[in-house]
Amino acid sequence: MSFSTLSLSSELIHALPKEINKPSDIQALVIPEMLVDQDVLALANTGSGKTLAYSLPLLEKLKANTEQQALVLVPTRELAIQVSDAINQVGQAVDLSALCLCGGVDKERQQQALANNPAILVATTGRLVDLLKDGLDLSRVHYLILDEADRLLDMGFWPDVQSVATHTSTQRQTAMFSATFSEELKQKAKQLMQSPKQVSAHQENSTNKDIAETLYLVNKGSKTKALIELVGLHNWSQSLVFIGAKENADSLTKKLNKAGVSAEALHGNKSQAEREAALAQFKSGETKVLIATDLLARGIHIEQLPVVINFELPMHAETYVHRVGRTARAGKQGVAMSLVCHGEMEALTAIRNLTQRELPLQDLEGFPVTDQPSTGESKRAPRDKKANRRTNSKKSIKQFQSKPKRQAPRAK
């Protein structure tokens, strides 16, 4: 199948990046539906080409009716920047542009840009709600796209999504894209959509078939040394490492740099300028390892990223699918490695159940496992609660009892 069979104009097709010569599976499924005004619920893995799947039909329709607008809601600033850049790359061929609306950028400057009536708004919910309070009019929005809808829900943005939707045209078309679909998300989708057509280019909640997944069982205290060993052994040009907490990201970054591995951390405590600088250094190859929390890793698009490493397994199984989806994009091969300790077995079981994959654990040479599996019982000896209560009671009574005065010794 070629793009010319999808009823797209020649200007848009010729504006596509040179490496894209035929539609991906999700593009072939979504574009025809969106062109005929059908609401769409699309299951699309990260790196499957979903941005073009919705932006091409949007540009085609807005080219025909310049009075209308489209709105794309995303969970993070990084994804907002990535999506708006991708749309502008193609949109310039038909004189249409996208405006990125997210935090970390001067609001007054964004309001001035809004006065130029951009065809497509790409926004994070927080900044958009803020602009709505200042009088932003969304009545011209006839197309609403929710990108990475599962993350919008998981991160607590859904009330904002619903609020924003009420400000758009009642005649709008809505499309929702997600790498995973929980029952809760499907129910939420029904509240915003009219008889949506569900399309899927892969098995629900699955990982990309082009990703080779390897999981190593290691001691919790050995993870840093194991990571340094793996990075040195494979000599990857770039490695994206996922970690849970911001503080742990900074600590791990310092340890890697001390070991001679160039690393940078990317997390929510960094300013927008620091985030962009860290990402630019990683993309240019100046930084070899980027250590990121899940929130900030959304929207990181690295062409031919060779490996993703889970330094810690995520708390939510769906997040694993998103993490490993950072590699093996656009049909390329990729590697996903996970360092797993005994304390993460519950998280691993949830990931196995969600993805319906065996995901066997392997030994990592040079790193024997000496930690013991958790029994689930407390290591602390059971305490006598009644004795504790008696002791506390005595203490509390003594606090209110005055000490007897010492009498002077009697003269003999």
Secondary structure per residue as TSV (DSSP state, phi and psi in degrees):
chain	resnum	aa	ss	phi	psi
A	1	M	-	360.0	141.1
A	2	S	-	-116.0	165.0
A	3	F	G	-64.9	-26.9
A	4	S	G	-66.2	-20.3
A	5	T	G	-84.9	-2.8
A	6	L	G	-101.2	17.3
A	7	S	T	61.3	34.5
A	8	L	-	-99.8	148.3
A	9	S	-	-70.0	153.1
A	10	S	H	-63.5	-31.8
A	11	E	H	-61.3	-43.4
A	12	L	H	-68.3	-42.2
A	13	I	H	-62.3	-42.1
A	14	H	H	-71.1	-20.1
A	15	A	T	-84.5	-7.3
A	16	L	S	-66.2	147.5
A	17	P	-	-54.1	146.1
A	18	K	T	-57.9	-33.6
A	19	E	T	-73.4	-10.6
A	20	I	-	-99.5	105.2
A	21	N	-	-115.2	-8.2
A	22	K	S	-150.7	154.1
A	23	P	-	-65.7	143.2
A	24	S	-	-75.0	171.1
A	25	D	H	-58.3	-44.4
A	26	I	H	-69.8	-33.2
A	27	Q	H	-66.1	-42.1
A	28	A	H	-64.4	-29.6
A	29	L	H	-83.6	-40.1
A	30	V	H	-83.6	-44.5
A	31	I	H	-54.6	-49.4
A	32	P	H	-60.3	-38.3
A	33	E	H	-66.1	-44.5
A	34	M	H	-68.7	-32.1
A	35	L	H	-67.6	-21.3
A	36	V	T	-105.8	24.1
A	37	D	T	66.9	24.1
A	38	Q	-	-85.3	132.8
A	39	D	-	-67.4	140.8
A	40	V	E	-130.8	134.8
A	41	L	E	-114.1	104.7
A	42	A	E	-112.8	126.5
A	43	L	E	-90.4	111.8
A	44	A	-	-140.5	118.6
A	45	N	-	-64.0	152.9
A	46	T	T	-59.8	134.9
A	47	G	T	85.2	9.2
A	48	S	S	-90.3	-2.8
A	49	G	S	93.9	23.9
A	50	K	H	-68.5	-28.9
A	51	T	H	-61.0	-45.3
A	52	L	H	-71.6	-26.2
A	53	A	H	-60.9	-35.6
A	54	Y	H	-101.0	-28.6
A	55	S	H	-74.3	-33.1
A	56	L	H	-63.4	-50.1
A	57	P	H	-65.5	-32.9
A	58	L	H	-61.6	-47.8
A	59	L	H	-63.9	-37.5
A	60	E	H	-62.7	-44.1
A	61	K	H	-73.5	-41.5
A	62	L	H	-70.3	-25.2
A	63	K	H	-64.6	-34.6
A	64	A	H	-82.7	-21.6
A	65	N	-	-141.5	91.9
A	66	T	T	-75.4	-5.9
A	67	E	T	-80.9	-15.5
A	68	Q	-	-96.1	163.5
A	69	Q	E	-131.8	160.2
A	70	A	E	-122.3	148.6
A	71	L	E	-127.5	127.5
A	72	V	E	-114.1	117.7
A	73	L	E	-99.1	132.4
A	74	V	E	-132.4	159.7
A	75	P	S	-78.9	-25.1
A	76	T	S	-136.5	161.7
A	77	R	H	-60.8	-44.3
A	78	E	H	-59.8	-41.9
A	79	L	H	-68.9	-37.0
A	80	A	H	-60.3	-43.7
A	81	I	H	-65.1	-44.3
A	82	Q	H	-61.7	-46.1
A	83	V	H	-66.2	-44.9
A	84	S	H	-64.2	-38.1
A	85	D	H	-63.1	-42.7
A	86	A	H	-64.9	-40.4
A	87	I	H	-67.1	-43.2
A	88	N	H	-64.7	-31.5
A	89	Q	H	-60.5	-38.8
A	90	V	H	-91.5	-36.9
A	91	G	H	-64.4	-26.9
A	92	Q	G	-61.7	-23.3
A	93	A	G	-67.7	-23.4
A	94	V	G	-119.4	21.0
A	95	D	T	58.3	37.3
A	96	L	-	-122.0	143.8
A	97	S	-	-132.0	159.7
A	98	A	E	-112.7	142.4
A	99	L	E	-113.2	127.6
A	100	C	E	-87.6	124.7
A	101	L	E	-120.9	103.3
A	102	C	-	-149.9	168.0
A	103	G	T	-68.3	168.2
A	104	G	T	84.7	-2.8
A	105	V	S	-124.0	143.4
A	106	D	-	-56.0	124.1
A	107	K	H	-66.8	-37.6
A	108	E	H	-63.1	-36.9
A	109	R	H	-64.5	-39.1
A	110	Q	H	-66.7	-38.6
A	111	Q	H	-64.7	-36.3
A	112	Q	H	-66.1	-40.2
A	113	A	H	-67.5	-32.1
A	114	L	H	-65.5	-26.7
A	115	A	T	-65.3	-18.5
A	116	N	T	-84.5	3.7
A	117	N	-	52.8	61.4
A	118	P	-	-61.6	149.0
A	119	A	S	-68.8	-36.5
A	120	I	E	-129.9	132.1
A	121	L	E	-105.1	127.3
A	122	V	E	-114.4	116.1
A	123	A	E	-140.1	151.3
A	124	T	E	-87.0	151.4
A	125	T	H	-65.5	-38.8
A	126	G	H	-60.1	-48.9
A	127	R	H	-67.8	-36.3
A	128	L	H	-67.5	-42.0
A	129	V	H	-61.8	-38.4
A	130	D	H	-62.2	-43.1
A	131	L	H	-69.5	-33.3
A	132	L	H	-63.5	-38.7
A	133	K	H	-64.3	-27.4
A	134	D	T	-87.9	4.3
A	135	G	T	105.3	11.0
A	136	L	-	-60.5	132.6
A	137	D	-	-101.2	120.2
A	138	L	-	-109.2	15.3
A	139	S	T	-65.5	-19.7
A	140	R	T	-84.2	-5.5
A	141	V	E	-76.8	105.8
A	142	H	E	-102.3	-3.3
A	143	Y	E	-136.3	120.1
A	144	L	E	-117.8	124.1
A	145	I	E	-117.4	130.0
A	146	L	E	-108.7	107.6
A	147	D	E	-96.4	134.4
A	148	E	T	54.9	55.4
A	149	A	H	-61.1	-33.8
A	150	D	H	-63.8	-34.8
A	151	R	H	-74.8	-34.0
A	152	L	H	-58.9	-38.0
A	153	L	H	-74.5	-50.0
A	154	D	H	-60.2	-35.2
A	155	M	T	-88.0	6.6
A	156	G	T	82.2	18.8
A	157	F	-	-92.4	-0.2
A	158	W	H	-63.5	-38.9
A	159	P	H	-57.1	-38.6
A	160	D	H	-66.1	-39.6
A	161	V	H	-59.0	-47.3
A	162	Q	H	-63.8	-39.8
A	163	S	H	-63.8	-45.4
A	164	V	H	-61.2	-42.7
A	165	A	H	-59.0	-32.4
A	166	T	H	-68.9	-18.0
A	167	H	T	-90.6	-7.1
A	168	T	S	-90.7	174.2
A	169	S	-	-61.2	140.9
A	170	T	T	-71.1	-14.0
A	171	Q	T	-99.8	21.3
A	172	R	-	-75.6	159.4
A	173	Q	E	-101.5	136.8
A	174	T	E	-123.5	135.5
A	175	A	E	-132.2	137.0
A	176	M	E	-123.7	130.2
A	177	F	E	-120.8	133.3
A	178	S	E	-154.5	146.1
A	179	A	S	-82.4	-22.6
A	180	T	-	-136.0	150.9
A	181	F	-	-131.2	105.4
A	182	S	-	-85.8	164.8
A	183	E	H	-63.0	-35.6
A	184	E	H	-62.5	-42.7
A	185	L	H	-65.8	-39.2
A	186	K	H	-62.5	-38.5
A	187	Q	H	-67.8	-40.0
A	188	K	H	-63.2	-38.5
A	189	A	H	-62.3	-38.6
A	190	K	H	-61.4	-28.4
A	191	Q	H	-73.0	-20.3
A	192	L	H	-108.5	-10.4
A	193	M	-	-124.1	159.0
A	194	Q	S	-109.4	108.2
A	195	S	S	41.8	60.8
A	196	P	-	-66.2	146.4
A	197	K	E	-90.8	122.0
A	198	Q	E	-91.5	125.7
A	199	V	E	-126.6	149.8
A	200	S	E	-148.8	132.8
A	201	A	S	-97.4	-1.1
A	202	H	S	-156.4	170.9
A	203	Q	-	-63.6	141.4
A	204	E	T	-59.2	134.8
A	205	N	T	60.9	27.1
A	206	S	-	-98.9	164.3
A	207	T	-	-98.2	161.4
A	208	N	-	-59.9	132.7
A	209	K	T	-66.1	-17.6
A	210	D	T	-87.6	5.6
A	211	I	E	-100.9	125.3
A	212	A	E	-90.4	114.5
A	213	E	E	-100.3	127.5
A	214	T	E	-128.9	131.3
A	215	L	E	-122.8	125.8
A	216	Y	E	-108.3	133.7
A	217	L	E	-89.4	119.1
A	218	V	-	-137.7	162.6
A	219	N	-	-65.9	147.0
A	220	K	G	-58.1	-40.5
A	221	G	G	-76.3	-7.8
A	222	S	G	-99.0	-1.9
A	223	K	H	-61.1	-42.0
A	224	T	H	-62.5	-47.8
A	225	K	H	-62.7	-38.6
A	226	A	H	-63.8	-41.1
A	227	L	H	-63.2	-46.7
A	228	I	H	-60.5	-41.1
A	229	E	H	-62.1	-46.8
A	230	L	H	-65.0	-43.6
A	231	V	H	-62.7	-41.7
A	232	G	H	-70.5	-38.4
A	233	L	H	-66.3	-44.7
A	234	H	H	-89.3	-19.6
A	235	N	-	51.5	46.4
A	236	W	-	-65.0	144.5
A	237	S	S	-66.3	-34.1
A	238	Q	-	-147.8	142.6
A	239	S	E	-135.9	126.6
A	240	L	E	-101.8	116.5
A	241	V	E	-109.1	128.5
A	242	F	E	-99.8	137.6
A	243	I	-	-142.4	157.7
A	244	G	S	-77.8	-55.5
A	245	A	-	-103.7	149.5
A	246	K	H	-60.4	-44.5
A	247	E	H	-60.9	-41.5
A	248	N	H	-66.3	-32.3
A	249	A	H	-63.7	-44.8
A	250	D	H	-64.9	-43.5
A	251	S	H	-62.8	-44.7
A	252	L	H	-65.8	-37.3
A	253	T	H	-60.5	-44.7
A	254	K	H	-61.8	-42.2
A	255	K	H	-65.2	-39.6
A	256	L	H	-67.4	-44.1
A	257	N	H	-62.9	-37.6
A	258	K	H	-64.7	-30.5
A	259	A	T	-85.1	2.7
A	260	G	T	90.4	11.7
A	261	V	-	-103.2	118.1
A	262	S	-	-68.7	117.2
A	263	A	E	-138.4	151.1
A	264	E	E	-135.2	150.4
A	265	A	E	-104.5	145.8
A	266	L	E	-131.4	109.9
A	267	H	-	-154.6	177.3
A	268	G	T	-66.6	-17.7
A	269	N	T	-82.0	-7.0
A	270	K	S	-83.1	145.6
A	271	S	-	-72.0	165.6
A	272	Q	H	-59.8	-39.5
A	273	A	H	-64.6	-40.0
A	274	E	H	-67.3	-38.8
A	275	R	H	-62.1	-48.0
A	276	E	H	-64.1	-37.7
A	277	A	H	-66.1	-43.6
A	278	A	H	-62.4	-41.9
A	279	L	H	-68.3	-40.3
A	280	A	H	-64.2	-40.3
A	281	Q	H	-65.7	-35.9
A	282	F	H	-69.5	-45.6
A	283	K	H	-63.6	-35.1
A	284	S	H	-78.6	-13.1
A	285	G	T	93.6	-2.3
A	286	E	S	-64.8	-38.1
A	287	T	-	-104.4	130.9
A	288	K	S	-86.8	-34.5
A	289	V	E	-125.0	127.4
A	290	L	E	-110.7	120.5
A	291	I	E	-103.2	116.1
A	292	A	E	-129.2	145.2
A	293	T	-	-81.4	163.7
A	294	D	H	-61.3	-39.6
A	295	L	H	-59.5	-45.0
A	296	L	H	-83.7	-14.7
A	297	A	H	-80.2	-14.1
A	298	R	T	-65.2	127.7
A	299	G	T	91.8	-2.7
A	300	I	-	-72.6	117.6
A	301	H	-	-119.7	107.1
A	302	I	-	-116.7	119.4
A	303	E	T	-63.5	128.6
A	304	Q	T	58.5	39.4
A	305	L	-	-63.6	117.7
A	306	P	-	-73.6	-32.5
A	307	V	E	-149.1	144.9
A	308	V	E	-119.4	134.4
A	309	I	E	-123.4	125.6
A	310	N	E	-89.5	100.3
A	311	F	S	-68.6	-33.3
A	312	E	S	-135.2	140.6
A	313	L	-	-70.6	145.8
A	314	P	-	-72.9	157.6
A	315	M	S	-71.4	-31.4
A	316	H	S	-106.7	129.0
A	317	A	H	-59.5	-36.5
A	318	E	H	-59.9	-31.3
A	319	T	H	-64.6	-31.2
A	320	Y	H	-59.0	-42.9
A	321	V	H	-61.1	-42.2
A	322	H	H	-66.5	-42.6
A	323	R	H	-59.4	-55.5
A	324	V	H	-68.0	-19.3
A	325	G	T	-71.8	-4.1
A	326	R	T	-70.7	-22.3
A	327	T	S	-106.0	172.0
A	328	A	S	56.5	49.1
A	329	R	-	-90.9	151.9
A	330	A	T	51.8	43.1
A	331	G	T	82.9	1.0
A	332	K	-	-81.9	162.2
A	333	Q	-	-85.4	152.9
A	334	G	E	-153.8	165.5
A	335	V	E	-123.8	136.6
A	336	A	E	-124.9	119.8
A	337	M	E	-115.3	146.5
A	338	S	E	-132.1	134.2
A	339	L	E	-100.0	113.8
A	340	V	E	-118.6	131.8
A	341	C	-	-109.0	169.7
A	342	H	G	-58.0	-32.2
A	343	G	G	-70.7	-6.8
A	344	E	G	-106.7	13.5
A	345	M	H	-64.0	-34.4
A	346	E	H	-65.2	-41.9
A	347	A	H	-64.6	-40.1
A	348	L	H	-64.4	-41.2
A	349	T	H	-61.1	-40.8
A	350	A	H	-64.6	-39.2
A	351	I	H	-66.5	-42.7
A	352	R	H	-61.6	-42.3
A	353	N	H	-66.2	-39.6
A	354	L	H	-68.8	-48.0
A	355	T	H	-85.8	-10.4
A	356	Q	T	55.9	40.7
A	357	R	-	-121.8	147.6
A	358	E	-	-68.3	-41.7
A	359	L	-	45.0	64.0
A	360	P	-	-68.0	149.4
A	361	L	E	-89.0	140.9
A	362	Q	E	-119.2	159.7
A	363	D	E	-82.9	145.4
A	364	L	-	-103.9	118.8
A	365	E	T	-55.3	132.0
A	366	G	T	89.0	-1.5
A	367	F	-	-131.3	72.8
A	368	P	-	-64.4	142.1
A	369	V	-	-89.7	118.0
A	370	T	-	-112.4	-16.6
A	371	D	-	-63.3	147.1
A	372	Q	-	-98.3	144.0
A	373	P	-	-59.8	145.5
A	374	S	-	-71.8	136.7
A	375	T	-	-89.0	-10.4
A	376	G	S	88.3	-6.4
A	377	E	S	-94.6	151.2
A	378	S	-	-70.7	139.3
A	379	K	S	-74.6	-21.1
A	380	R	S	-75.6	136.5
A	381	A	-	-64.1	143.5
A	382	P	-	-59.9	137.8
A	383	R	-	-101.5	149.9
A	384	D	-	-79.5	97.8
A	385	K	H	-62.0	-37.7
A	386	K	H	-65.4	-40.3
A	387	A	H	-63.7	-39.0
A	388	N	H	-61.9	-43.6
A	389	R	H	-63.6	-38.9
A	390	R	H	-65.0	-42.9
A	391	T	H	-63.6	-47.0
A	392	N	H	-62.5	-37.9
A	393	S	H	-62.8	-44.6
A	394	K	H	-61.7	-42.6
A	395	K	H	-61.5	-45.0
A	396	S	H	-66.3	-33.7
A	397	I	H	-69.3	-41.9
A	398	K	H	-62.7	-30.5
A	399	Q	H	-61.4	-29.7
A	400	F	H	-100.5	-2.8
A	401	Q	S	-92.3	129.2
A	402	S	-	-77.9	143.4
A	403	K	-	-74.1	140.7
A	404	P	-	-65.4	139.3
A	405	K	-	-72.4	139.9
A	406	R	-	-78.1	129.0
A	407	Q	-	-87.2	144.0
A	408	A	-	-68.6	141.3
A	409	P	-	-62.3	139.9
A	410	R	-	-73.3	142.9
A	411	A	-	-72.9	134.6
A	412	K	-	-87.9	360.0
